[in-house]
């Protein structure tokens, strides 16, 4: 049976793979290299989105597992026996998914996951305590929105983000800025922003499943 630690290990392995891809791409830049700098920027956006997507999948699986297994949770507290072994998980999925699934879907943003955990799980559930890098996760969400939505609002939020600490980009650094260029070329905590985004996910994942 897949456990929460299996979900964590799969997510960490995905992050390790994304780090290795980013490293290989960065090593093949410039004259005579396989990639141009615009290539690097676009690939960086894709790697960032991949990490974010797998993060949402990771916390989705944790919430489903907790709802299916916690004896004090919504699914099990009034039911002592199920007809078949997989029933609790199937019920948990039906509770958490959109009623019109798969045509429509539920957002798996961490704040919404925590809110749903508050509704369906006892008070001491794993999502209660603040993530060690909750503020940075919020920053990643703004970066993600600027890539995925391309709206004026998302872009304005991203621009506001990068001129503030810890990034503090100067006005001249904003000229021609794209999200991919920011991720690939600007530093955050002593390393490129893309690499640090992976570190944020890693630390938060290890907090949820030590």
Beta strands, then each sheet from edge to edge (+ up, - down):
strand 1: 187-188
strand 2: 191-192
sheet 1: 1+ 2-
end
